[in-house]
Amino acid sequence: MAEMRRCAWARGEEMQRYHDEEWGRPCHDDGRLFEMLLLEGFQAGLSWAIVLRKREAFRAALDGFDPAKVAAYGEADIQRLLANPAIIRSERKLRAAADNARAFLRIQEEFGSFDAYLWGFAPGAPFRRAPGAPVPAQTPLSQEISRDLRRRGMKFVGPVIVYSFLQSVGVVNDHDADCAFA
């Protein structure tokens, strides 16, 4: 039996499972959108494989990625997280997670959901890269969303991080043309 064709980056069991079950699938669940936004921020400067290996530890440490709970984090919570060896212990990223949760809640209040806010940038259907075109690190769309998120008080949401986020939640479909999931 021939092995299923996947995007070239999906190597190893964990990355293949993420690719096959999540990456590039349009997501409209605010809880998962918040989770992916935080995880993409924690990935900055690291590999996605590291973040995936720590995902369950993050889920436990960050109250199941509940934005209301993370938004309420104070100094004691940041210190508790900094002492947790199971997660990425970057003080700037942990403080940003709390700030981003507060901004996320404001966006939900303004738009009715984060989903409505995000997909308002891509009405109708996911953006699709032209077959054979290289995968960009950022696009005008990720630059626009990044600017807006930063204006709303978010951190660790530069255009490259936002582009990865858009790929992960299916706003952008960047599966390779020969991938079975394209």
MARBA-3410 file (N, C-alpha, C, O; in Angstrom, 1 decimal):
182
0.9,-1.2,0.0,0.0,0.0,0.0,0.9,1.2,0.0,1.8,1.4,0.8 ~ 0.6,2.1,-0.9,1.4,3.4,-1.0,1.1,4.3,0.1,0.0,4.4,0.6 ~ 2.1,5.0,0.6,1.9,6.0,1.7,1.2,7.2,1.1,1.4,7.6,0.0 ~ 0.3,7.7,2.0,-0.5,8.9,1.6,0.4,10.1,1.3,1.4,10.3,2.1 ~ 0.1,10.9,0.3,0.9,12.1,0.0,0.5,13.2,1.0,-0.7,13.5,1.1
1.5,13.8,1.6,1.2,14.9,2.5,2.1,16.0,2.1,3.0,15.9,1.3 ~ 1.9,17.2,2.7,2.8,18.3,2.5,4.2,17.9,3.0,4.3,17.2,3.9 ~ 5.2,18.5,2.3,6.6,18.1,2.6,7.0,18.3,4.1,7.8,17.5,4.6 ~ 6.4,19.3,4.8,6.8,19.6,6.1,6.2,18.6,7.2,6.7,18.5,8.3 ~ 5.3,17.8,6.8,4.6,16.9,7.7,5.4,15.6,7.9,5.1,14.5,7.3
6.4,15.7,8.7,7.3,14.5,9.0,7.2,14.1,10.4,7.2,14.9,11.3 ~ 7.1,12.8,10.7,7.0,12.3,12.0,5.5,12.2,12.4,4.7,12.9,11.9 ~ 5.3,11.2,13.3,3.9,10.9,13.6,3.1,12.1,14.1,1.9,12.3,13.7 ~ 3.7,12.9,15.0,2.9,14.0,15.6,2.6,15.1,14.6,1.5,15.6,14.6 ~ 3.6,15.4,13.8,3.4,16.4,12.7,2.4,15.9,11.7,1.5,16.7,11.2
2.4,14.6,11.3,1.5,14.1,10.4,0.1,14.1,10.9,-0.9,14.4,10.2 ~ -0.1,13.7,12.2,-1.4,13.8,12.8,-2.0,15.2,12.8,-3.1,15.4,12.5 ~ -1.1,16.2,13.2,-1.5,17.6,13.2,-1.9,18.0,11.7,-3.0,18.6,11.5 ~ -1.1,17.6,10.8,-1.4,18.0,9.4,-2.7,17.3,8.9,-3.5,18.0,8.3 ~ -2.9,16.1,9.2,-4.1,15.3,8.7,-5.4,15.7,9.4,-6.4,15.7,8.8
-5.3,16.1,10.7,-6.5,16.3,11.5,-6.8,17.8,11.7,-8.0,18.1,12.0 ~ -5.9,18.7,11.6,-6.1,20.1,11.9,-5.7,21.1,10.9,-6.5,21.9,10.5 ~ -4.4,21.0,10.5,-3.8,22.1,9.7,-4.6,22.4,8.4,-4.8,21.5,7.7 ~ -4.9,23.6,8.2,-5.6,24.0,7.0,-7.1,23.8,6.9,-7.7,24.1,5.9 ~ -7.6,23.2,8.0,-9.1,23.0,8.0,-9.8,24.3,8.5,-9.4,24.7,9.6
-10.7,24.8,7.8,-11.4,26.0,8.3,-12.0,25.8,9.7,-12.8,24.9,9.9 ~ -11.6,26.7,10.6,-12.0,26.6,12.0,-12.9,27.8,12.3,-12.6,28.9,12.0 ~ -14.0,27.5,13.0,-14.9,28.6,13.3,-15.2,28.5,14.8,-16.2,29.2,15.3 ~ -14.4,27.8,15.6,-14.6,27.7,17.0,-13.7,28.7,17.8,-12.5,28.6,17.7 ~ -14.3,29.6,18.5,-13.5,30.6,19.2,-12.5,30.0,20.1,-11.4,30.5,20.3
-12.9,28.9,20.8,-11.9,28.3,21.7,-10.7,27.8,21.0,-9.5,28.0,21.5 ~ -10.8,27.1,19.9,-9.7,26.6,19.2,-8.9,27.8,18.5,-7.7,27.7,18.5 ~ -9.6,28.8,18.1,-8.9,30.0,17.5,-8.0,30.6,18.5,-6.9,31.0,18.2 ~ -8.5,30.7,19.7,-7.7,31.3,20.8,-6.5,30.4,21.1,-5.4,30.9,21.2 ~ -6.7,29.2,21.2,-5.6,28.2,21.5,-4.6,28.3,20.4,-3.4,28.4,20.7
-5.0,28.3,19.1,-4.0,28.4,18.1,-3.3,29.7,18.0,-2.1,29.8,17.7 ~ -4.0,30.8,18.3,-3.3,32.1,18.4,-2.2,32.2,19.4,-1.1,32.7,19.2 ~ -2.5,31.6,20.6,-1.5,31.6,21.7,-0.4,30.7,21.3,0.8,31.0,21.5 ~ -0.7,29.5,20.8,0.4,28.5,20.5,1.3,29.1,19.4,2.5,28.9,19.4 ~ 0.7,29.8,18.4,1.6,30.3,17.3,2.5,31.4,17.9,3.6,31.5,17.5
2.0,32.2,18.9,2.8,33.2,19.6,4.0,32.5,20.3,5.1,33.0,20.3 ~ 3.7,31.4,21.0,4.7,30.7,21.8,5.7,30.1,20.8,6.9,29.8,21.2 ~ 5.3,29.8,19.6,6.2,29.1,18.6,7.3,30.1,18.1,8.3,29.6,17.7 ~ 7.1,31.4,18.2,8.0,32.4,17.7,9.5,32.0,18.1,9.8,32.0,19.3 ~ 10.3,31.8,17.1,11.7,31.5,17.4,12.0,30.1,17.6,13.1,29.7,17.9
11.0,29.2,17.7,11.1,27.8,17.9,10.5,27.0,16.8,10.0,27.6,15.8 ~ 10.6,25.7,16.9,9.9,24.9,15.9,8.5,24.5,16.3,8.2,24.5,17.5 ~ 7.7,24.3,15.3,6.3,23.9,15.6,6.2,22.6,16.3,5.4,22.3,17.1 ~ 7.2,21.7,16.0,7.2,20.4,16.7,7.4,20.5,18.2,6.8,19.8,18.9 ~ 8.2,21.5,18.6,8.4,21.7,20.1,7.0,22.1,20.7,6.6,21.6,21.7
6.3,23.1,20.0,5.1,23.5,20.6,4.0,22.4,20.6,3.3,22.3,21.6 ~ 4.0,21.6,19.6,3.0,20.5,19.6,3.3,19.5,20.7,2.4,19.0,21.4 ~ 4.6,19.2,21.0,4.9,18.3,22.1,4.5,18.9,23.4,4.2,18.1,24.4 ~ 4.5,20.2,23.5,4.1,20.9,24.8,2.6,21.3,24.9,2.2,21.9,25.8 ~ 1.9,21.0,23.8,0.5,21.5,23.7,-0.4,21.0,24.9,-1.1,21.9,25.5
-0.3,19.8,25.3,-1.2,19.3,26.4,-0.7,19.9,27.7,-1.6,20.3,28.6 ~ 0.6,20.2,27.9,1.0,20.8,29.1,0.6,22.3,29.1,0.2,22.8,30.1 ~ 0.6,22.9,27.9,0.0,24.3,27.8,-1.5,24.3,28.2,-1.9,25.2,28.9 ~ -2.2,23.3,27.6,-3.6,23.2,27.9,-3.9,23.1,29.4,-4.8,23.8,29.9 ~ -3.1,22.3,30.1,-3.3,22.2,31.5,-2.9,23.5,32.3,-3.6,23.9,33.2
-1.8,24.0,31.9,-1.2,25.2,32.6,-2.0,26.5,32.3,-2.1,27.4,33.2 ~ -2.7,26.6,31.1,-3.4,27.8,30.7,-4.9,27.5,30.8,-5.7,28.0,30.0 ~ -5.3,26.8,31.8,-6.8,26.6,32.1,-7.6,26.2,30.9,-8.6,26.8,30.6 ~ -7.1,25.2,30.1,-7.8,24.8,28.9,-7.9,25.8,27.8,-8.8,25.7,27.0 ~ -7.0,26.8,27.8,-7.1,27.9,26.8,-8.4,28.6,26.9,-8.9,29.1,25.9
-8.9,28.8,28.1,-10.1,29.6,28.4,-9.7,31.0,28.4,-9.0,31.5,29.3 ~ -10.1,31.8,27.4,-9.7,33.2,27.3,-10.1,34.0,28.5,-9.3,34.9,28.9 ~ -11.3,33.8,29.1,-11.7,34.5,30.3,-10.8,34.3,31.5,-10.4,35.2,32.2 ~ -10.4,33.0,31.6,-9.5,32.7,32.7,-8.1,33.2,32.5,-7.5,33.8,33.4 ~ -7.6,33.1,31.3,-6.2,33.6,31.0,-6.2,35.1,31.1,-5.2,35.7,31.5
-7.3,35.8,30.7,-7.4,37.3,30.8,-7.3,37.7,32.2,-6.9,38.9,32.5 ~ -7.7,36.9,33.2,-7.7,37.3,34.6,-6.3,37.0,35.3,-6.2,37.3,36.5 ~ -5.4,36.5,34.5,-4.1,36.2,35.1,-3.4,37.4,35.7,-3.4,38.5,35.0 ~ -2.8,37.3,36.8,-2.1,38.3,37.5,-0.6,37.9,37.7,-0.2,36.9,37.1 ~ 0.1,38.6,38.5,1.5,38.3,38.7,1.8,36.9,39.3,2.7,36.2,38.8
0.9,36.5,40.2,1.1,35.2,40.8,1.0,34.1,39.7,1.7,33.1,39.7 ~ 0.0,34.3,38.8,-0.2,33.3,37.7,1.1,33.2,36.8,1.5,32.2,36.4 ~ 1.6,34.4,36.5,2.8,34.5,35.6,3.9,33.8,36.3,4.7,33.0,35.6 ~ 4.1,34.0,37.6,5.2,33.3,38.3,5.0,31.8,38.4,6.0,31.1,38.2 ~ 3.7,31.4,38.5,3.4,29.9,38.5,3.8,29.3,37.2,4.4,28.2,37.1
3.4,30.0,36.1,3.7,29.5,34.8,5.2,29.5,34.5,5.7,28.6,33.9 ~ 5.9,30.5,35.0,7.4,30.6,34.8,8.1,29.4,35.5,9.2,29.0,35.1 ~ 7.5,28.9,36.5,8.1,27.8,37.3,7.7,26.4,36.7,8.1,25.4,37.2 ~ 6.9,26.4,35.6,6.4,25.1,35.0,7.4,24.6,33.9,7.4,25.2,32.8 ~ 8.2,23.6,34.2,9.1,23.1,33.2,8.5,22.4,32.0,9.2,22.2,31.0
7.2,22.2,32.0,6.5,21.4,31.0,6.1,22.3,29.8,5.8,21.9,28.7 ~ 6.2,23.7,30.0,5.8,24.6,29.0,7.0,25.5,28.5,8.1,25.4,29.1 ~ 6.8,26.3,27.5,7.8,27.2,27.1,7.7,28.4,28.1,6.7,29.1,28.2 ~ 8.8,28.6,28.8,8.8,29.6,29.9,9.4,30.9,29.5,10.5,31.3,30.1 ~ 8.8,31.6,28.6,9.2,32.9,28.2,8.3,33.9,28.9,7.1,33.9,28.7
8.9,34.7,29.7,8.1,35.7,30.5,7.4,36.6,29.5,6.2,36.9,29.7 ~ 8.0,37.1,28.5,7.4,38.0,27.5,6.2,37.3,26.8,5.1,37.9,26.7 ~ 6.3,36.0,26.5,5.3,35.3,25.8,4.1,35.0,26.8,3.0,35.1,26.4 ~ 4.5,34.7,28.0,3.4,34.4,29.0,2.6,35.7,29.3,1.4,35.6,29.4 ~ 3.3,36.8,29.5,2.6,38.1,29.8,1.7,38.4,28.5,0.6,38.9,28.7
2.3,38.2,27.3,1.5,38.4,26.1,0.3,37.6,26.0,-0.8,38.0,25.6 ~ 0.3,36.3,26.5,-0.8,35.5,26.5,-2.0,36.1,27.3,-3.1,36.0,26.8 ~ -1.7,36.6,28.5,-2.7,37.3,29.3,-3.2,38.5,28.6,-4.4,38.8,28.5 ~ -2.3,39.3,28.0,-2.7,40.6,27.3,-3.6,40.2,26.1,-4.6,40.8,25.8 ~ -3.2,39.1,25.4,-3.9,38.7,24.2,-5.3,38.2,24.5,-6.2,38.4,23.8
-5.4,37.5,25.7,-6.7,37.0,26.1,-7.6,38.2,26.4,-8.8,38.1,26.0 ~ -7.1,39.3,27.0,-8.0,40.4,27.2,-8.4,41.1,25.9,-9.6,41.5,25.7 ~ -7.5,41.2,25.0,-7.8,41.7,23.7,-8.8,40.8,22.9,-9.7,41.3,22.3 ~ -8.6,39.5,23.0,-9.5,38.5,22.4,-10.9,38.7,22.9,-11.9,38.7,22.1 ~ -11.1,38.9,24.2,-12.4,39.1,24.8,-13.0,40.4,24.3,-14.2,40.5,24.0
-12.2,41.5,24.1,-12.8,42.7,23.6,-13.2,42.6,22.1,-14.2,43.1,21.7 ~ -12.4,41.8,21.4,-12.8,41.5,20.0,-14.1,40.7,19.9,-15.0,41.0,19.1 ~ -14.2,39.7,20.8,-15.5,38.9,20.8,-16.7,39.9,21.1,-17.7,39.7,20.5 ~ -16.5,40.7,22.1,-17.6,41.7,22.5,-17.9,42.6,21.3,-19.1,42.8,21.0 ~ -16.9,43.1,20.6,-17.2,44.0,19.5,-17.8,43.3,18.3,-18.8,43.9,17.7
-17.4,42.1,18.0,-17.8,41.5,16.7,-18.8,40.3,17.0,-19.4,39.8,16.0 ~ -19.1,40.0,18.2,-20.0,38.9,18.5,-19.2,37.6,18.7,-19.6,36.7,19.4 ~ -18.1,37.4,18.0,-17.2,36.3,18.2,-15.9,36.6,17.5,-15.8,37.5,16.7 ~ -14.8,35.9,17.9,-13.5,36.1,17.3,-13.6,35.5,15.8,-13.0,36.1,14.9 ~ -14.4,34.5,15.7,-14.6,33.9,14.4,-15.1,34.9,13.4,-14.6,35.0,12.3
-16.1,35.7,13.8,-16.7,36.7,12.9,-15.6,37.8,12.5,-15.6,38.2,11.4 ~ -14.9,38.2,13.5,-13.8,39.1,13.3,-12.8,38.5,12.3,-12.5,39.2,11.2 ~ -12.3,37.4,12.5,-11.2,36.8,11.7,-11.7,36.5,10.3,-11.0,36.9,9.3 ~ -12.8,35.8,10.2,-13.3,35.4,8.8,-13.9,36.6,8.1,-14.1,36.5,6.9 ~ -14.1,37.7,8.7,-14.4,39.0,8.0,-13.3,39.4,7.1,-13.6,40.2,6.2
-12.1,39.0,7.3,-11.0,39.3,6.5,-11.0,38.4,5.2,-10.3,38.7,4.2 ~ -11.7,37.3,5.3,-11.7,36.3,4.2,-13.1,35.8,3.9,-13.4,34.6,4.0 ~ -14.0,36.7,3.5,-15.4,36.3,3.4,-15.5,35.3,2.2,-14.9,35.3,1.2 ~ -16.3,34.3,2.5,-16.7,33.3,1.5,-15.9,32.0,1.6,-16.6,31.0,1.8 ~ -14.6,32.0,1.5,-13.9,30.8,1.5,-12.4,31.0,1.8,-12.0,32.2,1.7
-11.7,30.0,2.2,-10.3,30.2,2.5,-9.5,30.6,1.2,-9.9,30.3,0.1 ~ -8.5,31.4,1.5,-7.6,31.8,0.4,-6.8,30.6,0.0,-6.4,29.8,0.8 ~ -6.5,30.5,-1.3,-5.7,29.3,-1.8,-4.5,29.8,-2.6,-4.7,30.7,-3.5 ~ -3.4,29.3,-2.3,-2.1,29.6,-3.0,-2.2,29.0,-4.4,-2.7,27.9,-4.5 ~ -1.7,29.7,-5.3,-1.6,29.2,-6.7,-0.8,27.9,-6.7,0.3,27.9,-6.1
-1.2,26.9,-7.4,-0.4,25.7,-7.5,1.0,25.9,-8.0,1.2,26.7,-9.0 ~ 2.0,25.4,-7.3,3.4,25.6,-7.6,4.0,26.8,-7.1,5.2,26.9,-7.1 ~ 3.2,27.7,-6.6,3.8,29.0,-6.0,4.4,28.7,-4.7,3.9,27.8,-3.9 ~ 5.5,29.4,-4.4,6.2,29.1,-3.1,5.3,29.6,-1.9,4.5,30.5,-2.1 ~ 5.4,28.9,-0.8,4.7,29.3,0.4,5.4,30.5,1.0,6.6,30.5,1.3
4.6,31.6,1.1,5.2,32.8,1.6,5.4,32.8,3.1,4.7,32.0,3.8 ~ 6.2,33.6,3.7,6.3,33.7,5.1,5.2,34.6,5.7,4.8,34.5,6.8 ~ 4.8,35.6,4.8,3.8,36.5,5.2,3.1,37.0,3.9,3.7,36.9,2.8 ~ 2.0,37.6,4.0,1.2,38.2,2.9,0.6,39.5,3.3,0.6,39.9,4.4 ~ 0.1,40.2,2.3,-0.6,41.5,2.6,-1.7,41.2,3.6,-2.0,42.0,4.5
-2.4,40.1,3.5,-3.5,39.7,4.5,-2.9,39.6,5.9,-3.5,40.1,6.8 ~ -1.9,38.8,6.0,-1.3,38.6,7.4,-0.8,39.9,7.9,-0.8,40.2,9.1 ~ -0.3,40.8,7.1,0.2,42.1,7.5,-1.0,43.0,8.0,-0.8,43.6,9.0 ~ -2.1,42.9,7.3,-3.2,43.7,7.7,-3.8,43.2,9.0,-4.1,44.0,9.9 ~ -4.0,41.9,9.1,-4.5,41.4,10.4,-3.5,41.6,11.5,-4.0,42.0,12.6
-2.3,41.5,11.3,-1.2,41.7,12.3,-1.4,43.2,12.8,-1.4,43.4,14.0 ~ -1.4,44.1,11.9,-1.5,45.5,12.3,-2.8,45.8,13.1,-2.7,46.5,14.2 ~ -3.9,45.1,12.7,-5.1,45.3,13.5,-5.1,44.7,14.8,-5.5,45.3,15.8 ~ -4.5,43.5,14.9,-4.4,42.8,16.2,-3.5,43.6,17.2,-3.8,43.8,18.4 ~ -2.4,44.1,16.7,-1.5,44.9,17.5,-2.2,46.2,17.9,-2.1,46.7,19.1
-3.0,46.8,17.0,-3.7,48.0,17.4,-4.7,47.7,18.5,-5.0,48.6,19.3 ~ -5.2,46.5,18.6,-6.2,46.1,19.6,-5.5,45.6,20.9,-6.2,45.2,21.8 ~ -4.2,45.7,20.9,-3.4,45.4,22.1,-2.8,44.0,22.2,-2.2,43.7,23.2 ~ -2.8,43.3,21.1,-2.1,42.0,21.1,-0.7,42.1,20.8,-0.2,43.0,20.2 ~ 0.1,41.1,21.4,1.5,41.0,21.2,1.9,39.6,20.6,1.0,38.7,20.7
3.1,39.5,20.1,3.5,38.2,19.4,2.5,37.9,18.3,2.1,36.7,18.2 ~ 2.1,38.9,17.5,1.2,38.7,16.4,1.7,39.4,15.2,1.0,40.1,14.5 ~ 3.0,39.3,15.0,3.6,39.9,13.8,3.1,39.2,12.5,2.4,38.1,12.7 ~ 3.3,39.7,11.3,2.8,39.1,10.1,3.2,37.7,9.8,2.4,37.0,9.2 ~ 4.4,37.3,10.2,4.8,35.9,10.0,4.0,35.0,10.9,3.5,33.9,10.5
3.9,35.4,12.2,3.1,34.6,13.2,1.7,34.5,12.7,1.0,33.4,12.7 ~ 1.1,35.6,12.3,-0.3,35.6,11.9,-0.5,34.8,10.6,-1.5,34.1,10.5 ~ 0.5,34.8,9.7,0.4,33.9,8.5,0.3,32.4,9.0,-0.5,31.7,8.4 ~ 1.2,32.1,9.9,1.2,30.7,10.4,-0.2,30.4,11.0,-0.7,29.3,10.8 ~ -0.7,31.3,11.8,-2.0,31.1,12.4,-3.1,31.0,11.3,-3.9,30.1,11.5
-3.1,31.8,10.3,-4.1,31.7,9.2,-4.0,30.3,8.6,-5.1,29.8,8.2 ~ -2.8,29.8,8.4,-2.7,28.5,7.8,-3.2,27.4,8.8,-4.0,26.5,8.3 ~ -2.9,27.6,10.0,-3.3,26.5,11.0,-4.8,26.4,11.2,-5.4,25.3,11.4 ~ -5.5,27.6,11.0,-7.0,27.6,11.2,-7.8,27.6,9.9,-9.0,27.8,9.9 ~ -7.1,27.4,8.8,-7.7,27.2,7.5,-8.2,28.5,6.8,-9.0,28.4,5.8
-7.9,29.7,7.3,-8.2,30.9,6.5,-7.4,30.9,5.2,-7.9,31.4,4.2 ~ -6.2,30.3,5.3,-5.4,30.1,4.1,-5.2,28.6,3.9,-4.9,27.9,4.9 ~ -5.4,28.1,2.7,-5.1,26.7,2.4,-3.8,26.6,1.7,-3.7,26.9,0.5 ~ -2.8,26.2,2.4,-1.4,26.1,1.8,-0.9,24.7,1.6,0.3,24.5,1.6 ~ -1.9,23.8,1.5,-1.5,22.4,1.3,-0.8,22.3,-0.1,-1.2,23.0,-1.0
0.3,21.5,-0.2,1.0,21.3,-1.4,0.0,20.8,-2.5,-1.0,20.1,-2.1 ~ 0.2,21.1,-3.7,-0.7,20.7,-4.8,-0.9,19.2,-4.9,-2.0,18.8,-5.2 ~ 0.1,18.4,-4.5,0.0,17.0,-4.6,-0.4,16.3,-3.3,-0.4,15.1,-3.2 ~ -0.7,17.1,-2.3,-1.1,16.6,-1.0,-2.5,16.1,-1.1,-3.3,16.6,-1.7 ~ -2.7,14.9,-0.4,-4.0,14.3,-0.4,-5.1,15.2,0.3,-6.3,15.0,0.1
-4.6,16.2,1.0,-5.6,17.1,1.8,-5.8,18.4,1.1,-6.5,19.3,1.6 ~ -5.2,18.6,-0.1,-5.3,19.9,-0.8,-6.7,20.2,-1.3,-6.9,21.2,-1.9
END
